[in-house]
Amino acid sequence: MRAFGTTIFAEMSALAVRTGAVNLGQGFPDTDGPPEMLEAAAEALRTGHNQYPPGPGIPALRAAIAAHQQRFWDLAYDPDGEVIVTAGATEAVAAAILGLCEPGDEVVCFEPYYDSYAASIALAGAVRRPVTLRPSAGGSYAFDPDALRAAFGPRTRLVLLNSPHNPTGKVFTRDELTLIAELCQEHGVYAVTDEVYEHLAFTDAAAPHIPLATLPGMRARTLRISSAGKTFSCTGWKIGWASGPADLVAATLRVKQFLTFVNGAPLQPAVAVALGLPDSYYEGFRASLQERRDQLVAGLTDAGFGVLPSEGTYFVTTDITPLGGTDGMEFCRTLPERCGVVAVPTQVFYDDADAGRTLVRFAFCKREEVIADAVDRLRQS
Ligand SMILES: *Cc1c(COP(=O)(O)O)cnc(C)c1O
């Protein structure tokens, strides 16, 4: 694991603390989630929900996870055997890869990728086969369909797909998902989907969020992963889950039981409450993030950045070329000193670093006044 060093988030957040800069690097909200959820957690702490919960997660939470997927995506999962609770989406992804891959198996993923993916693939002794997402002329990020076809081979074990996608803010379209689904079936491979931003595809995206598991033939070979962290603004809770056919879920649970065994006893009933909140919560949450995206995008555009479309997630990516920048890493290391803002260079999320050399990611999951402050600082630099 030596090659993995320290994550960029640790480096940039430490830089923010040291320089007193506004941190738009790491994607954590600066407000708390729904009060009903917080109250339920406090109540659970006080009423004896403080010991090891059941390995697959408490029944109330598994039932709520299943009901939520039925309600929003028309996907039916049996809470007993087709749903497990994990220590965040991060653990679900790691346990799925460790449970499903043998050493030497290949995992197709899209770069730039969430940084735990490469590490989890390496822990399994598997090999990543990245397909590069590139900004298309004036439009959103896209991949070359032939590059995706070429990434599949006799050793491919699974496709790891994140949509809405961090760090690009891309929402995969139905056509793109259809190609991925066809290739999975042609090559007999599984799909593991990271859908932690399932409620954050913005209304002006080219496509709504479509779970890969809803495409023909895909439910039987897809493990769907999500988490409370992003949807309910509680990234420190680390309550995630995985749903899918019983064999894929069992393989994931087999690993999870030796990674953490169980997690978050008093938080599990609270997340069950949150999942049951009315549609108005989810709509309000998306509208609020979309407003703050617009606010940050306007400010970054004013400040001279090349702003790429953000169709979903907590993030927008920018090109620093119009500002005379040639290297995002260098740009981000000096940005706090130059104007008191922290951002993240996306080149660290590529195997082909040149593809992301001049791209920089900003988070907008922050209070309006924090974004306004950051924008003022960027404009004056
Ligand atoms: C934030 C994030 C995660 C981590 O989710 P946890 O539930 O905190 O483990 C996983 N995947 C992506 C793409 C993320 O942005």
Ligand as a Chemical Component Dictionary entry (heavy atoms), coordinates in Angstrom:
data_LIG
# 
_chem_comp.id                   LIG 
_chem_comp.type                 NON-POLYMER 
_chem_comp.pdbx_formal_charge   0 
_chem_comp.three_letter_code    LIG 
# 
loop_
_chem_comp_atom.comp_id 
_chem_comp_atom.atom_id 
_chem_comp_atom.alt_atom_id 
_chem_comp_atom.type_symbol 
_chem_comp_atom.charge 
_chem_comp_atom.model_Cartn_x 
_chem_comp_atom.model_Cartn_y 
_chem_comp_atom.model_Cartn_z 
_chem_comp_atom.pdbx_ordinal 
LIG C1 C1 C 0 -18.446 10.589 -0.044 1  
LIG C2 C2 C 0 -18.360 9.421  -0.975 2  
LIG C3 C3 C 0 -18.308 8.113  -0.489 3  
LIG C4 C4 C 0 -18.175 7.823  0.991  4  
LIG O1 O1 O 0 -19.346 7.490  1.571  5  
LIG P1 P1 P 0 -19.336 7.085  3.121  6  
LIG O2 O2 O 0 -20.721 6.662  3.343  7  
LIG O3 O3 O 0 -18.913 8.278  3.892  8  
LIG O4 O4 O 0 -18.346 5.976  3.245  9  
LIG C5 C5 C 0 -18.288 7.070  -1.379 10 
LIG N1 N1 N 0 -18.313 7.293  -2.699 11 
LIG C6 C6 C 0 -18.332 8.534  -3.218 12 
LIG C7 C7 C 0 -18.344 8.707  -4.673 13 
LIG C8 C8 C 0 -18.337 9.638  -2.364 14 
LIG O5 O5 O 0 -18.313 10.867 -2.876 15 
# 
loop_
_chem_comp_bond.comp_id 
_chem_comp_bond.atom_id_1 
_chem_comp_bond.atom_id_2 
_chem_comp_bond.value_order 
_chem_comp_bond.pdbx_ordinal 
LIG C1 C2 SING 1  
LIG C2 C3 SING 2  
LIG C2 C8 DOUB 3  
LIG C3 C4 SING 4  
LIG C3 C5 DOUB 5  
LIG C4 O1 SING 6  
LIG O1 P1 SING 7  
LIG P1 O2 DOUB 8  
LIG P1 O3 SING 9  
LIG P1 O4 SING 10 
LIG C5 N1 SING 11 
LIG N1 C6 DOUB 12 
LIG C6 C7 SING 13 
LIG C6 C8 SING 14 
LIG C8 O5 SING 15 
# 
